[in-house]
């Protein structure tokens, strides 16, 4: 191909301008294929550039690559052409093929924000997390140094780069330092449910349960019925003291839970004094290929199975009169929170009772105990627990 527009007569220039305008109008109507074909026989660099863009949007990636080869030959120092070449592979999730082209683009222009952005996600998809975080960090630096016009145009790139770094920080266990990054991601891309989910999870892990509930509910408004988000919301509700709502949500989603979601739900059900539900969820986790070989899943399931039959037997005798205050009764330990010094048991008539752990006493979920019934500000309670 040869670019002879400089020597073209005026009518040829006018004809080219008309073709470019017609192609642009087709593109405005999302008729990408038609727009590309209109420029098929035009040999100028400007027309080739437009045709390449239209071919890419029409998902005719191999045709776009042929045009890009000519554009790279004509303008070997133009960062856009290796960047666009990499993009044709990136869009098809051919990340290994995309990588060298993005790296070539960075070699031509180390400040090219879009290339750093694509590089960050390409490295992440290839499992090269350290390089992904470094590339995302450069996106943040370049965005903050850019003009207001560029900042407005590239807000989503900032959001996604912040999310990538925040997720990596969370994966290393540093939830507190992830919050600012994830908040930045949400602020600049509020329509992404996963960003709200990650922020909610980080907030819950730092003890900000009420704020976590808000973020997680927003994630579900944007994309309802996402099981892992619903399990996280149930945990946040329990942390915020909304145990009844937490139990209701967990019971509703139990049949959708698999793998780690089922394990996490089972742990939460145990904490909420629902050993039968806990056993059901942990049974699902023990049958899932991702979690069935995990010792902690097997241990949790064994504990839930030990507790569930005892509680079922207690439930079957609910017609018995409730234990009155200061009377002795029997029950099953359903929740133990040694780090906070309390637990819950279920007595013979199915009443859930709070108790305080007294050193050196050690109780486990499923233990049968005797107790003295009392009334407390927070509801039925038990004291003087003794293992049967």
C-alpha positions in Angstrom: 0.0 0.0 0.0 1.2 3.6 -0.6 0.0 6.8 0.9 -0.3 9.3 -2.0 -2.8 11.7 -0.5 -0.3 14.6 -0.6 -0.3 14.4 -4.4 -4.0 13.8 -4.9 -6.1 16.3 -6.7 -8.7 18.3 -4.8 -11.6 16.2 -5.9 -9.9 13.1 -4.6 -9.4 14.8 -1.2 -13.1 15.7 -1.2 -14.1 12.2 -2.2 -11.9 10.8 0.7 -13.5 13.2 3.2 -16.9 12.1 2.0 -16.1 8.4 2.5 -14.7 9.1 5.9 -17.8 11.0 6.9 -20.1 8.3 5.5 -18.2 5.6 7.4 -18.4 7.6 10.6 -22.1 7.9 10.2 -22.4 4.1 9.8 -20.2 3.7 12.9 -22.5 6.0 14.9 -25.3 3.5 14.1 -23.0 0.6 15.2 -22.8 -0.7 11.7 -19.1 -1.5 12.1 -18.8 -4.1 9.3 -20.4 -1.7 6.8 -18.2 1.2 7.9 -15.1 -0.9 7.5 -16.1 -2.1 4.1 -16.7 1.4 2.9 -13.0 2.1 3.4 -11.7 -1.2 2.0 -10.2 0.3 -1.1 -8.8 3.5 0.5 -5.0 3.6 1.0 -4.4 6.6 3.2 -3.0 6.2 6.7 -6.0 8.0 8.1 -8.5 5.7 6.3 -6.5 2.6 7.4 -6.6 3.8 11.0 -10.4 4.2 10.8 -10.8 0.9 9.0 -8.7 -0.9 11.7 -10.9 0.5 14.4 -14.1 -0.5 12.7 -12.8 -4.0 12.0 -11.9 -4.4 15.6 -15.4 -3.3 16.8 -16.9 -5.7 14.3 -14.8 -8.5 15.9 -13.0 -9.1 12.7 -9.7 -9.3 14.5 -7.6 -11.1 11.9 -8.6 -8.5 9.3 -7.7 -5.8 11.7 -4.3 -7.4 12.3 -3.5 -7.3 8.6 -4.3 -3.5 8.5 -2.2 -3.0 11.6 0.8 -4.7 10.0 0.8 -2.0 7.3 0.3 0.8 9.8 3.3 -0.5 11.8 5.4 -0.5 8.7 4.4 3.1 7.8 4.8 4.5 11.3 7.2 2.2 13.3 7.5 4.7 16.2 3.7 5.2 16.7 2.7 3.6 20.1 -0.9 3.2 19.0 -0.2 0.5 16.4 1.6 -2.1 18.7 -1.0 -1.2 21.4 -3.9 -1.9 19.0 -2.2 -5.1 17.8 -2.0 -6.4 21.4 -5.6 -5.4 21.8 -6.8 -7.7 19.0 -5.4 -10.6 21.0 -6.5 -9.3 24.4 -10.1 -9.1 23.3 -10.0 -12.8 22.4 -8.4 -13.6 25.8 -5.2 -14.6 24.0 -3.1 -13.0 26.8 0.2 -14.6 26.0 0.0 -13.4 22.4 -1.1 -9.9 23.5 1.7 -9.4 26.0 4.7 -8.8 23.7 2.8 -6.2 21.8 1.8 -4.3 24.9 5.4 -4.5 26.1 6.6 -3.2 22.7 4.1 -0.3 23.0 5.5 0.6 26.5 9.0 0.6 25.0 7.9 3.3 22.5 6.0 5.4 25.1 6.5 4.6 28.8 3.8 7.1 29.8 1.0 5.5 27.7 -1.8 5.1 30.3 -4.0 2.7 28.2 -1.1 0.3 27.6 -0.2 0.1 31.3 -3.9 -0.6 32.0 -4.0 -3.5 29.5 -0.6 -4.7 30.7 -1.9 -4.9 34.3 -4.8 -7.1 33.4 -2.8 -9.2 31.0 -0.2 -9.9 33.7 -3.0 -10.7 36.1 -4.6 -13.2 33.7 -1.2 -14.8 33.2 -0.7 -15.2 37.0 2.1 -12.6 37.1 0.6 -10.7 40.1 3.6 -8.7 41.1 4.0 -7.2 37.6 0.2 -6.7 37.4 0.2 -4.6 40.6 3.2 -2.6 39.4 1.5 -1.8 36.1 -1.7 -0.9 37.9 0.3 1.4 40.1 1.6 3.2 37.1 -2.0 3.7 35.9 -2.8 5.4 39.2 0.2 7.6 38.9 -0.4 8.6 35.3 -4.1 9.2 36.0 -3.5 11.6 38.9 -0.9 13.5 36.9 -3.2 13.8 33.9 -5.4 16.8 32.8 -9.0 17.1 34.0 -10.2 16.0 30.5 -8.1 12.9 30.6 -9.1 12.1 34.1 -12.8 12.3 33.3 -12.3 10.1 30.2 -10.2 7.5 32.0 -12.1 7.2 35.3 -13.0 3.6 34.7 -9.3 2.7 34.1 -8.5 4.3 37.4 -11.3 2.3 39.1 -10.2 -1.0 37.6 -6.5 -0.4 38.5 -7.5 0.5 42.1 -9.6 -2.6 42.3 -6.8 -4.8 41.0 -4.4 -3.5 43.6 -7.0 -3.5 46.4 -7.8 -7.1 45.7 -4.1 -8.0 45.8 -3.7 -6.2 49.2 -6.8 -8.1 50.5 -5.4 -11.4 49.3 -2.3 -10.7 51.4 -4.5 -10.3 54.5 -4.3 -6.5 54.8 -8.0 -5.5 54.6 -7.5 -2.2 56.3 -5.1 -0.8 53.7 -7.3 -2.2 50.9 -10.3 -0.1 51.9 -9.0 3.2 50.5 -8.2 1.6 47.1 -11.5 -0.2 46.9 -13.4 3.0 47.9 -11.6 4.8 45.1 -12.7 2.0 42.7 -16.3 2.3 43.8 -16.3 6.1 43.6 -15.1 6.0 40.0 -17.1 3.0 38.8 -20.2 2.8 41.0 -22.0 0.5 38.6 -19.7 -2.6 39.2 -21.2 -5.0 41.7 -17.8 -6.7 42.3 -16.2 -3.5 43.5 -19.0 -3.0 46.1 -18.6 -6.6 47.1 -14.9 -6.4 47.7 -15.3 -3.1 49.6 -18.0 -4.6 51.8 -15.8 -7.6 52.5 -12.8 -5.5 53.5 -15.1 -3.3 55.7 -16.5 -6.4 57.5 -13.0 -7.8 58.1 -12.0 -4.5 59.8 -15.0 -4.5 62.1 -17.1 -2.0 60.1 -20.1 -4.3 59.8 -22.8 -1.6 59.3 -20.9 0.0 56.4 -20.2 -3.5 55.1 -23.9 -4.2 55.0 -24.5 -1.1 53.0 -21.9 -2.0 50.4 -23.0 -5.6 50.1 -26.6 -4.6 49.6 -25.6 -2.2 46.9 -23.7 -5.1 45.2 -26.9 -7.2 45.2 -29.0 -4.3 43.9 -26.7 -4.1 40.9 -26.6 -7.9 40.4 -29.1 -9.9 42.4 -28.8 -13.5 43.6 -25.0 -13.7 43.6 -24.4 -16.5 46.2 -21.0 -15.5 47.4 -22.2 -11.9 47.9 -25.3 -13.1 49.8 -23.2 -15.3 52.1 -20.9 -12.3 52.8 -24.0 -10.2 53.5 -25.4 -12.8 55.9 -22.0 -12.7 57.8 -22.0 -8.9 57.9 -25.6 -8.9 59.2 -24.7 -11.3 62.0 -21.7 -9.1 62.9 -23.9 -6.0 63.0 -26.3 -7.8 65.4 -29.0 -8.5 62.8 -29.0 -12.2 63.6 -32.6 -12.9 62.6 -32.2 -11.3 59.2 -28.9 -13.2 58.8 -30.5 -16.5 59.6 -33.4 -15.9 57.2 -31.0 -15.0 54.4 -28.7 -18.0 55.0 -31.6 -20.4 55.1 -32.9 -19.0 51.8 -29.6 -19.4 49.9 -28.5 -22.7 51.4 -29.4 -24.8 48.4 -27.4 -22.5 46.1 -24.2 -22.7 48.1 -21.3 -24.8 46.9 -17.6 -25.1 47.8 -16.2 -22.4 50.0 -19.5 -20.5 50.0 -21.1 -23.6 51.6 -18.2 -23.9 54.1 -18.5 -20.2 55.1 -22.3 -20.5 55.3 -21.9 -23.6 57.5 -19.6 -21.8 59.9 -22.0 -18.9 60.1 -25.0 -21.3 60.7 -23.1 -22.9 63.6 -22.4 -19.4 65.0 -26.2 -18.6 64.7 -27.1 -21.8 66.6 -28.5 -23.5 63.5 -26.6 -26.8 63.7 -29.0 -28.7 61.3 -28.5 -25.9 58.7 -24.8 -26.0 59.4 -24.6 -29.7 58.8 -26.6 -29.3 55.5 -24.2 -26.6 54.2 -21.0 -28.4 55.3 -22.3 -31.6 53.7 -22.4 -29.6 50.4 -18.9 -28.3 51.0 -17.6 -31.8 51.7 -19.1 -33.1 48.4 -17.7 -30.2 46.3 -14.5 -30.9 44.3 -12.9 -27.6 45.5 -13.3 -28.3 49.2 -14.0 -32.0 49.8 -10.3 -32.8 50.6 -10.0 -29.9 53.1 -9.4 -31.0 56.7 -11.1 -28.0 58.1 -14.3 -28.8 56.1 -14.3 -32.4 57.4 -13.7 -31.2 61.0 -16.5 -28.6 60.8 -18.9 -31.2 59.3 -18.2 -33.7 62.1 -18.9 -31.1 64.7 -22.1 -30.0 63.0 -23.3 -33.7 62.7 -22.6 -34.2 66.4 -24.7 -31.2 67.3 -27.6 -31.5 64.8 -29.1 -34.9 66.1 -29.0 -33.6 69.7 -30.8 -30.4 68.8 -33.3 -32.3 66.6 -34.1 -34.5 69.6 -34.6 -31.5 71.7 -36.9 -29.9 69.1 -39.1 -33.0 69.1 -39.9 -32.4 72.8 -41.0 -28.8 72.4 -44.4 -29.5 73.8 -42.8 -29.7 77.3 -43.3 -26.7 79.5 -40.5 -24.1 79.3 -37.9 -24.1 82.1 -38.8 -21.5 84.6 -36.2 -19.1 86.1 -34.0 -20.6 88.8 -35.0 -24.1 87.7 -32.5 -26.7 86.5 -32.7 -27.8 82.9 -30.7 -29.6 80.2 -29.6 -28.5 76.8 -27.1 -28.7 73.9 -24.3 -26.2 73.3 -24.9 -24.7 69.9 -22.4 -21.8 69.8 -19.1 -21.2 71.6 -17.2 -17.9 71.3 -14.2 -18.4 73.6 -12.5 -15.3 72.3 -15.5 -13.2 73.5 -16.3 -15.3 76.6 -19.8 -16.4 75.8 -21.9 -19.0 73.9 -25.5 -20.2 73.3 -27.3 -23.4 74.1 -30.7 -24.8 73.1 -32.7 -26.2 76.0 -35.2 -29.0 76.1 -38.1 -26.9 74.9 -36.1 -25.3 72.0 -35.4 -22.0 73.8 -32.0 -20.5 72.8 -30.1 -19.3 75.9 -27.1 -17.1 76.3 -24.3 -18.1 78.7 -21.0 -16.8 79.9 -17.9 -19.0 79.8 -16.2 -19.3 83.2 -12.5 -20.2 83.4 -11.3 -22.9 83.4 -14.5 -24.3 81.9 -14.2 -25.5 78.3 -17.2 -26.3 76.2 -17.6 -27.4 72.6 -20.5 -27.4 70.1 -22.6 -30.5 70.7 -21.9 -30.9 74.4 -24.9 -31.7 76.5 -25.1 -29.7 79.7 -27.2 -29.0 82.8 -27.8 -25.3 83.7 -29.9 -23.0 85.9 -32.4 -20.9 83.9 -32.3 -17.1 84.3 -33.8 -14.1 82.6 -31.5 -11.4 81.3 -31.7 -8.0 79.5 -31.0 -9.7 76.2 -33.4 -12.6 76.7 -33.3 -16.1 78.2 -29.9 -17.0 79.7 -28.2 -19.9 81.6 -25.8 -20.1 84.4 -23.9 -22.8 86.4 -23.4 -24.9 83.3 -22.1 -28.5 84.0 -21.4 -31.1 81.3 -23.5 -34.2 81.4 
